[in-house]
Structure formats: structure tokens, C-alpha cells
């Protein structure tokens, strides 16, 4: 199958990882990105050890770790008085799991992935919005036909390719989020050294450092109805954020004050129900958010997309035909991804419950207790 033509739709984290891995495995890969130029929004992303193992497979783990921050620890704190409810060690991730735990700016990760795909020989086409998938490949909105015997839909929550599997739109989870980057100075400096979250009834604040701990990435989550617009660049209201976290502890107030100085962005958290299958006609498949869009409450969205990408490339390389490779990929990935998707969605209510002392921590189900970090997409059977 070496040289078989594969079209990857979507130039995000999952699509670029898949394109690079498939090209390194000997396939002829064209990647189509709808935007006019490759780039990512100004936000952070968590790469747990299971994600970093996938990036090691395509040879970029060291570059990603160098561009990111490896936190020595994390903690979960009470919303009202800031006391520590739970602490996690992260500095031993390399020894415990065989890969580091990394925070990185999405734009930095994206740039490394684009270069990896380019060096692997991927044909990178920007300004290429897919209009339809046909028997010989895909057609773009400007009328171009891009040939490919295999089509991989990695085009995110609003995936065009997924509509072939399920025409239903993503559903609103009942949660919204605001995001903000601020210099890690003054009262934010200590918070950058102690990443983690504050949790309270119906709300949660997550923070972690980026770019040499000079920047603090902050995400404010809340249960909120009546607004379900999804997008990364929708301006948020500082007054609404201040009101939402009124009465929270001093550390949260410092983050709210920094976020209120802007720019501040708000988006609705939408998700999808698990699909029964990710394969059509043994030639069209999905990965990442297109297959299993989930809430961010396990920090595994990017990791799942990276895992999908590496397992897809390995399965295709190990099989005797493209159809067999795609079947192996789906069999190896669907159950794990669906499990993480459902656990992540449920974790939103666990972490923002009404138990004023523990907020569900007494029955903690997170990425570590669920054993997600130990998974290795480089060696899992395909």
C-alpha cells in the first residue's frame, strides 16, 4: 500500500499529526485546511503523557517539551477559601509513564506540527474548504477535486465529513467558558508556579503557565443556559465574568481582574454523542473532535486526537489493504475514545457539584484514576 493517496481534511492538532504519521509510514498525503494560512488561536493546551508518546512517534516530543512547560505539581482548591483539596505530582511523569506532562501554547504546538508534516512530505493546501466527499476523493467549495482513495475527516466539531455519518449538530452541554492569557506577574506569579483549579458549585477556574511560565492561561467554566454559541474568538463580557465569580477567594479575584482587562473570549461547550462506527465504504473515516468531540473536563481532547492519528498510521502500515487498515484503526480506537468522551462529559458535573466541601473528589474519576496516562498509542495492538 506504500504510496496510496490519502486526503486528510482539517489542519488542527489531530489532522496534522495524522498527516505527518501517515506520510512517514510511506503514504502520499494531502492535507486540506479551510483557513487561508496555518495558525492557531492564542490559548493553551494540556498534553498528558499519553499525548506526548504519540508526538514522540513522529519525532517531535523533545521540541514540544522544550517549547512548553513541565509542571512539577498541580492542585485542586476550594472556591471560597482557596484551601488545597487535592494535590497531584507531575514532575515524575517521565519516570512513571515514560513521557512528560506538558502545557503548551496552541500556536507553538501547531507550528511544530506544520513543520513535521512538511518535512514528512505532506502536501499542505490552505484555503481549501471541503464541500463534498466523492468516490475518487473530495471536492472543495471553489470547485477543485482532490484525489484520494482514503479520506480522513479531522475537521473538528463542525466537521463536514462527519455529516456523512451523523447529520445531527453538536449539542449544548449546559456549560460555557471564558478564556484569557495574562502576564504571570504580581498576584498571578504564584499561580503560575502552582497550576491547577478552583472548584465550586456550578463553576470552576483552571489556570496553568505557558512560554517559560511568563504567561498564565486561564479558563473560567460555569453552568449557564440561554447562550450556546460555539467559537474561539467571540468577545466576552468582563462584567458578566465579575458577577459570575462574585464571592470567590482572593486568588480567583486576581484572575478575574486580570481577565477583565482583556482581551476576553467566551464560548459554549458543545459535544457529540458517540458514533456506532467511524467507517464508511472502507474508505472514509474520522478522528479527533470530528469523531468524538468532548468537553475539556478531563484534559484529554488533544490527547485523544493524537492517539487516533498515530494508531491510524500504524494500522494502515501494518495491514495488507487500506480497507483492512481502516477497520483495524476503528477497532483499536473507538471504545477507548467513546469511554473518554463520556467520562469527560460526566466530569463536568462531578467537579462542579453541590457538595460544598469535596465537590465529588471523594469518588474522584480523573485521567489518572482512570488509567489514561499509561496508554501508549505506539504499541497498543492494531
N, C-alpha and C positions, 0 to 999 in steps of 0.2 A: 504493500500500500504506500510505500515511500513515494512522495511527490503528489499524492492525492490532494486535490484542491479543496480547501476548507474556507468558508466565509464566516467570520466572527462579527456579529452585529453588536456594537457597543464598545466604546473605548474607555470604560471605567476600570476599576481595580480588577474585577473578575475577567473582563474581556481581554485586557492587556496581558494578564498572567496566562490565560489560556492560549492566546496567540503566540506568546513567546515560547511556552512549553511545547505546543504543537509544532512550531517551526523547528525547535531544537530536536524534536523527535523525527524530523525529516519530511514533514508535510508542507505543502505550498499554501501559505495562509495569507488571506486578505482580510484586514480589519476595517470596518466601516464605522466612522464616528460622525454623529449628526452635527456637532458644533463645527464652527469654521476653523478652530485651532484646538490642539490638545491643551488641556489645562484643567485644574480642579479649583473648587471654591476654597475660601480661607477658613478651614475648620480642621480639627484634629481627628485622628482615627487611632483606635487601640488595636495592636497586633499581638495577640496572645501567642504563647509558644507554638500552638498548633498551626497558626498562620505563618509564623516565621520559618517553620520547617518547610512549608510549601515554597516560600521565597528562596530558601536555600537550594531547592531543587532546580531552580532556574538561575542560580548563581548570583543572587543579589542580596542575600541576607546580611552580609557584612556591610554593604553600602547602606542598606536601610537602617541597620542598628546605629551606624555612625551618624546618620542624619537625624536620628530620633533620640529619645530619652529612655533609659532603662531605669525605672523607679525601684528604689530599694524596698519600698513598702507601700501599702495602701491602708486606708481605714474608712469605716462607716461611722458617722457621728449622728447624734441626736439633734433634731431640728431646733429645740428650744434652748438647750444649754451648751450644745457643742461637745458634750462628753463622748468619748470613744465607746461605741457599742461592739465593734469587732475590728480586728486588725489582721492584715494579710502580709506575709513576707513575699517579696517579689525578687529580691536580689539574688536568690538561689535558683532562679528559674532555669538557668543554663545547666546546672548540675542536676536538678530534679527532673527536668523534662527534655533536656537535650537541645534547648533553644531559648533565647531570651524573651522577655516580656517587654514590648516597646510601645511608646507613644510617639506618633509622628504626625507632622503637618501633612494633610492630604496632598497638597501641591508638591511637596518634596517626594512623597512616595510615588505620585503619578509621574513625575519627571524621570525617576529611576526606572519605572516600568516601561515608559515610552522608549527609553534608550535601550533597554533589554530587548524589547520587541524589534526595534530597528536593527540591532546587532545580530539578531537571530534570522534576519531576512524577511520579516513580515512586511507585506505591502500595506502601508498605512494611508488610508484615504479619509480626509476630513471633509466636512460639508456634505456628507453622504447620508441623508435620512432615508431609511428603507420604507418603501411604500407597500411592497408585497414580496412574498416568497413563492417561487415557482419551481418547476421540475429541474431546471438547469442552474438554479442559484437564486439571486434576489434582484429586484428592480428598485431603483431609487426614485425619489419623488421628482427628480429632474429628468427621468426617462432612461437612465443608464441601466444596462444589465451587467451584473457582476456574476460571473460563472462560479459554481462550486457544487460538488457532489454532496457536500455536507454543509448544513447551516447551523450555527450555534447562536442562539439568542442570549446575549449577555447585556441586553439593553434596559436593564433596571426595572423599577417599579411600574413604569408606564410602557412596558415592553410591547412593541409591535408584533414580535414573533410569538409572544405568549398568547395573543388573541387567537391564534390557531388552535391552542389547547383549551382556552377558557376565556370567552368574551366578556366575563363579568369584571367590572372595575375593582380595584383595591377597595377595601372597606376601612372606614374610620375607626380607630381603636378606642376613642374617647379620651385620648391624651394629646397634649400639644407640647411643644418645646420652643425655647428661645436659645440662641447660641451667640457667643461673643468671644472675641480674643482681646486680651488686655496685657500690657506690660506687667511682668511679675515684679512689681515694685511696691514699696510701702507695706500695707497690710496684706497684700497678695503674695509677697515674697515667701512667707512661711507656708502658705497654702500650696505654693508650687513645689516645696520640698516635701509636703505631706499630701500627695494626691489622694483622691477618694470621693466620698459623697456625704451629704447631709440628707437624712430621710425623715419624712413626717407625714401626717395624714393627707393623702391625695397629692403630695408634692415631693420633689426630690431635686437636689442640685449636685451635679457631677463636675469635678474640676481635675485637670492634670496639665503638666508642663509640656512645652514644645520648644524646639530650636534652642538646645542648650539650657533649658529652663529659664529662658529670658521672657517667654510668653506663657500666659496661663489661658488654657482653653476652658471655657465654662459653658455648661449646658443646663438649663433650668427646665424641669419637667413638671407638668401639672395635669390633673384631670380637668377637662373643660369641654363643655358641649357648645353647640351652636356655631362652630367655626371649624372647617375641615379642609382648608386649602393646603395642598402639599407643594413644597418647593423650597429651594435653598437660599433664595435671595429676596424673600418677602420682608419688608421692613417691619420691625416690632415696635410696640409702644412701651416706652420707659415707664410711663405712669401705670400701665397695666401690670408690668413686672413688679414695681414697687408695692402695689396693692396686693398682689398675689402672695408675696413673701413678707407681708407685714407681721411683726411679732417673732420672726425667726431670729436666731442668735447673731451675735456681732460679726462672726466670720461670714455668714451669709449676707448680712447687710453690706459688708465691704465689697463682696462680689456684685451684689445688686447695684451698688453705687457706681462701680466701675463699668458694669454693663449699661447702665443708664446713660453714660457719656457717649455710647455708641461707637461704631455702627452696631445695631442690634437687629437680629433676624429671628423670625418666628415661623414655625411650620407645624402642620398637623401630622401626627404619626399614623400613617396608614399601613396596612398589612394585607396579606392574602391568605386564603385557606390553602392547605396542602393539596397538591395535584396528585391524582392517582397514577399518572405516568408522565414522563418527561420526553417521550419519543413519539414521533410521527413518521410513518413510512420508512423507518430505519434510516432516516437521513436528516431529520430536523430535531434538535434538542435544545435544552435550556440550561443556564447556570446562574448562580448568584441570585440577586433580587428578582430577576425575571422568573426564576423557578420557585423561590421561597422567600419573598420579601418578608422581613420580620421587624419587630420593634427592637430598639437598641438596649434592652434591659438585661442582656447577658454579654454585651460587647462582642458578639460573635458574627455580626453581619459580614464584615470584610473577610474574616477568617473562613467562613463557610464558602464564600465565593472563590477564595484562593484554593481551598481544598478541592472544590468542584473542578477547578481548572487543571490542577495537577493530576487528579485521578482521571479526568477525561483524556489528557495527553497520554498517560501511562496505559490506559485501557485501549486506546486506539493503536498505540505502538505494539502492544502485546497480542492483539487479535489478528486473525487471518483474513478478516474482511472489515470494511467500515461498519457494516450493519452489526457484526458481532462486537466490535469495539464500542459502539454506542450502547448496545444492550448491557455490556459489562459495566460501563460507566454508570448507567442508571441504577443497575442492581447494587453497585457498590456505594452509591451516594444517597439515594432517595430517602431511605429510612432514617439515616443519621440527620440529614438536613431537615426533614419534617419534624423530627423529635426536637431539635434545637429551636426550630421556628415556634413550635407550640410552647415549649418551656419559656422562651423569651417573652412571648406574649403574656403568659400567666405571671411571669416575674414582675411585670408592671404593677399588678395588684398586690403581690406579696410585699414588695419594697415600699409601696405607698399605701399600706393598710391603715386600719384604725387603731391598732394596738399601740398605745402611746409610749410604751417602754421598749418593745422589741421589734415592732413592725415586721413580724414574720421571721425574724432572724433565729428564733428558736427552732424552726424547721427549715433551715437555710437550704436552698437549692440554687447554687450558683455554678459558674463554669468549672470550678474546682471540685465541688462536692459531686457534680455530675460526671466528672472524669473527662471533661472535654479537652484539657490541655495535653493529655497523654496520647491522643490520636496522632498518627503520623501518616499523612497522605502520600508520602514517598514509598511506604512499604505495605500499606493496607492492601489486602488481596483484591485483585481486579480480574 
